[in-house]
Amino acid sequence: MNKLLLSGYAYPSNFTSGEMTVLIEQGRIARVTPGPDPAADIVTEGFILPGFIDLQVNGAYGFDFSTDGYTVTDVAARLPQTGVTAFLPTIITSPFEEYPKRLAEIRKASQATPAPGAGTTAAPQK
């Protein structure tokens, strides 16, 4: 689907709220207009919100990045169910000696797998 029109109570990024209509084209928000559109593809009684960005994810769904950095793709595939569209994988609970190995695993997994899920931001390689 290249175009999708959503209508309902929205909280766009400009800190306003109210009934709005959101046009999504090619998977991105193209336009937000005030007021409802009863002819929209989806008219919701819930809320229309931008995706959340989680800045500290040590793992989820039984996966722990501190023991296997490659599991970042498993977590990325499921996070959008919670409204998270991008995240920063972290391994803060790991012993310091494990950091280079785990960060390399996370980087490789993030770069090798095209995301049909939440995007990751891995630390740059030195």
Buried (B, 14 or more C-beta within 10 A) or exposed (E): EEEBBBBBBBBBEEEEEEEBBBBBEEEEBEEBEEEBBEEBEEBEEEEBEEEBEBEEBBBBEEBBBBEBBBBBBBBBBBBBEEEBBBBBBBBEEBEEEBBEEBBBBBBBBBEEBEBEBBBBEBEEEE
